[in-house]
Amino acid sequence: MGGMTYKLVWKRLLDIFGSVSLILLLLPVLSTAFILVRLKLGSPVFFRQERLGLNGKTFSIWKFRSMTNCVDEKGEFLPDEYRLTKFGKLLRDWSIDELPQLWNVLVGDMSLIGPQPFIAEYGSRYTSEQMRRHEVRPGISGWAQVTGRNAISWNQKFILDVWYVDNCSLMTDLKILFLTIPVVLGRNGVSAENHVTMPKWANSEEPIEESARD
């Protein structure tokens, strides 16, 4: 199966089959999570945010909400560490909050495997090399996610994402898929040190100098 043929044809077919299968298989988990989020955090149950996808186009990502809507006296949201509840942390630790992204995969916004979709406001900050991460659909899991997740630096994430674009194949995706299982079960790299998840990316000129390794 040629690399380009896989990227353009087979990968999408496998995404459709895989997302439908996982939605049906995980329906009890999805239903239970929906009810618990509604009871513990209220409405809305889902969190939506604009992210950059294939070829840099924006799309709305779906997640289960894991934080409260608490605001300060100015009506602005409090920092994440004040809004993330124990229940929300549980959802994040076990990656249950990510499961609604299976819908994004089914409709073609995302892939099961690919670079993590970052927020749309980062779009103007990418170097041309960093922008190459958008040559494939973003994924629920990916090479950077199984090689450190949020415990690695932004620069390392970009290096690993570009490596994936250049090495995308069925075997690579299967390898990442199987590596995802121990990462999720071990709750590895859920957050960066001293952060709820990951600090905001502030340096658009950080150079890419290292090479991603198998």
Secondary structure as UniProt FT lines:
FT   HELIX           3..5
FT   HELIX           6..10
FT   HELIX           11..25
FT   HELIX           27..41
FT   STRAND          46..52
FT   HELIX           54..56
FT   STRAND          58..64
FT   TURN            73..74
FT   HELIX           80..83
FT   HELIX           86..93
FT   TURN            94..95
FT   HELIX           96..98
FT   TURN            99..100
FT   HELIX           101..106
FT   TURN            107..108
FT   STRAND          111..113
FT   HELIX           120..125
FT   HELIX           128..131
FT   HELIX           132..135
FT   STRAND          139..141
FT   TURN            143..144
FT   HELIX           145..147
FT   HELIX           149..151
FT   HELIX           154..167
FT   HELIX           170..185
FT   TURN            186..189
FT   TURN            193..194
FT   TURN            204..205
//
